[in-house]
């Protein structure tokens, strides 16, 4: 962990900001996978963005989704972006 923190500080990120980012990402990722089946029903074959345990964007392309998030001023470093696979695809996490 010290190496990761050192790298974060080297690039201008404080330890607290680093830890906060990891915690936020974990919460968003956990929520996304708890909701996976429901999201699959609604957003199959789409890119989905989760921020603060809420869907904040859905697009057919990742680039378009990122563009929309930037226009909405949603911080990308606090947002989890995942492709929602079709039902017949098994995803190994």
Buried (B, 14 or more C-beta within 10 A) or exposed (E): EEEEBEEBEEEEBEEEEBEEBEEBBEBBBEBBBEBBEEBBEEBEEBBBBBBEBEBBBBBEEEEEBBEBBEEEEBEEEBBBBBEBEEEEEEEEE
